[in-house]
Amino acid sequence: MATTTATITLSSSDLLTDNLSLSTSTSLYKHGTASTGLDEMRMERLEIPIDDYGSGTAKQYDLIANSAALLNKPSWVYIANKNTNDTHYVEISIKDDLLGKLYSGDWMFIPWSCNLNAALGSAVEIQAKEATAVIEYALFHDGDTLTTAADS
């Protein structure tokens, strides 16, 4: 199995009275193990339009939809806003909960769990603000399990 390690480093020489230097990493494993690496990854570069056919109204899209194949499996989501204009941003949410705004050059990495309950929902949703957004995203996960012939 693949070994996938996520690392983040935060540093600043002028945020505090002392230098700030934090670094941590984690390995991404299959559910219920501490040694078996993940099997799958989905990755895309997309344009998220600000509106639907010139209406001027921002539209929300499911970036990563709920899926029976991902139910009860560990997943991690990486999203990056590749726009270069500092005023262009996207909003990332799950159901009605706004996770945050990604301005040009910003990125995020979060754990994500699929929930098929329509009332709760768990699709990772994205909405472009100010202009069409170019984003890259990756879903690192435990592997799809096909449940019916329609899933293939």
Secondary structure, DSSP 8 states (H G I E B T S, - for coil): ---EEEEEEEEESSSSSS-EEEEEEEEEB-TT-SS-B--EEEEEEEEE-SBSTT---B-EEEEE---GGGBT--EEEEEEE---STT-EEEEEETTEEEEEEETT-EEEEEE-B---TTT---EEEEEESS-EEEEEEEEES-----SGGG-
